[in-house]
Structure formats: structure tokens, C-alpha cells
């Protein structure tokens, strides 16, 4: 027999359709020593069965996954050093609860997305997908070869560390040609060839039977690079990267950049050489800014890509079964230790995406999950009305919880 509290809990949580009980029929009421039978109409006589029906009904709701890298990492440090308390209304909403799932050993946007797809690969095939996205590329250059992304970077050398302070993305056509001439002249005998795509993004080709472990460039920004250098049993990529650095030191390309007042390229970051594999994804669409990440992910998952500005309207008015929304606006502010810009971007994310989507979740229109890209997943759930005593949590509370697990 259910207690009164459990009866109220079940009654509040269930849709009205499933709260209506059928009229008893002959033989449906239990006799001494025997149980009752199910109604012929299909309506149950007990709330336990009713709740199962409701759960099956609710499985049909569209699933929305928000990927928000750099949501938590800086908050605890900023809170302790500057007494910073971030404001995000959606995380403080009394009628919603976010429960942290068991953390996974993944870090960064790319690794978190692959983990969400169920792919447990240490080296991600970003170079292959990024190269194939571009039009007018010479595929013969990469035929039967492995690819590494080659991103120009700027390093600051300290007493005990070497920090990556900038990822340089503004190379002109002439600068790319100078870079290819410089690198290929020196490394062609090693079986390495630097190539580029239509967006002046560079890659290095190397023999297909070799493998290398790397770290995505965005995960190393403003960090000591010595802990993230490429590792391989086939060749010493760290020596190659150092030799590239020496070639760039007095290169013509940097001479031109200094004249223009642009940051010099004093190293190249190599990453993303994994092998492509078939992914069984149930995704309908990925929404992101018009950069490479979302478009690459859409190729990985074989689904549609759409611009981020259309996300909320499309999610609430389309029949997509499962969608991913990439909200990476906090990354730059977090890497630059810019608290004011972090709060400004957080407020925009809250207003434009979190609030309308959490409202839709509260109304039972969608299921909503937040991936903080640090191994934690936050499930947005409706708090039952009878749990009115539940304490409100703010963003800093969740940051504290995730940092302790």
C-alpha cells in the first residue's frame, strides 16, 4: 500500500491523461487470496504501472545536448582570488534541478563530443574531417597519407615554462605560401609535406602506417606546452616541432608580420591525426557558430549543421529527435582570465539559450542535458512540487561540486 506522500508524488508527476483511472469491471477487484487483473481498457489499477506508461510516453521527447566548454574551470580560482560570484539565472531556477552524473576522464570540446557519441579514442581524427570540409582541395596530396593539423601559434618563454598565448588564424595567401616553402624545403626528405586548404589552414602529411598522440590546440591555449607535446614511437615529433620553431625564428614570414605589427609565428602546433571510423549516431542536427568545430562534428555524426542563431527556434518548432548545441563563447574569456567578458558572455548564453530551453524542459517539451566538457554532465530535471524544501544552487555551487569529483 502506498503512503500518502508517495501517492501525492506520483499524482503530481504524472500527466493528466494518466491520472484518470478507469471504472472497475467485473472480476477486476481482488478477492481474498488472489490478486486483481488488469482492466480490459488498458488502464491500470495501480499507480506503479501508470508511472511506467508515463515514462514510456515521455521517452518520445526530443533530446537536446548543450556543450559549454570552460563553464566551470576558472570559477573556483576566480572566486577565491577575486570573490567573483557569477550570475546565471537558469542555474538558480527553483523549479529545475541539475544533478551531476559520474564524471568521465575526458577534457575539451572535441574529446567530450566523441565521448558523447560513445567513441573512446585517445587520438581524434580532426585533421581528416577538417581537410575534407574545404572546397577545391587537391585530394591527391593526402591520398594514402595520414594528416595532422598544423596551426601557427605564438609562444611566450618564461623561466620554467613555455606558454601558448595565441593561435594565429589570420594568415594571408602569401604567408601560407612562404610557410609551405620554408617547411617543405627542410622536411621533404623526412617524408613530411606541408599542405593547405582553401581557408589557409595547414596540414602535414606523413606515412599512413605511423601513429602519433596529440592534444587539440584549443586545450593548450594559455598553458605550458611542454606537458602536451606530440608523442610517437615511430618518430620524434617533439624534435621536429623544435626544428620548425628554429626555422621560423628568422623567417621571411615573421619579418613581414613584424613590419605590419602582427604577432609573429614562433611555432606550429601539430594535432588531430586519428583514423576515421564509422559512428552510429542518432543526431538530427548540430548548431554552432560558423567555425570548423560544429561542421566537423556534423561530418563525424553524418547529420545536418545549422547556424547557432537558429537553434532555439528550430529546436522548439521542428521534429528533430536529438540535437547538439555548441556554446563555446566562454572559452576565450576563460583563457584570457577576463572575468568581465566571461560574465557578459554567460549572461548572453543564459538569456538566448539556457532560459528558453530550460523553460521548454520544465513544460515537458524537451529533455535537456548540459555537457561542461570537463568530464561532467548535468541533467536538467523538473523538481517535483512536493520537494519545495530543496535548496537553490547557483553556478558557483555546481562548479564547487564538479571540482571535488
Secondary structure, 3 states (H helix, E strand, C coil): CCCHHHHHHHHHHCCHHHHCCCCCCCCCCCCCCCCCCCCCCCCCCCHHHHHHHHHHHHCCCEEEEEECCCCCCCHHHHHHHHCCCCCCHHHHCCCEEEEECCCCCCCCHHHHHHHHHCCCCCCCCHHHHHHHHCCCCCHHHHCCEEEEEEEEEEEEECCCCEEEEEECCCCCHHHHHHHHHHHHHHHHHHCCEEEECCCCCEEEEEECCCCCECCCHHHCECCEHHHCCCECCCCCHHHHHHHHHHHHHCCHHHHHHHHHCCCCCCEEEEECCCCCCCCCCCCCEEEECCCHHHHHHHHHHCCEEEEHHHHHHHHHHCCCCEEEEECCCHHHHHHCCCHHHHHHHHHHHHHHHHHHHHHHHHCCCEEEEEECCCCCEEEEEECCHHHCCCCCCCHHHHHHHHHCC
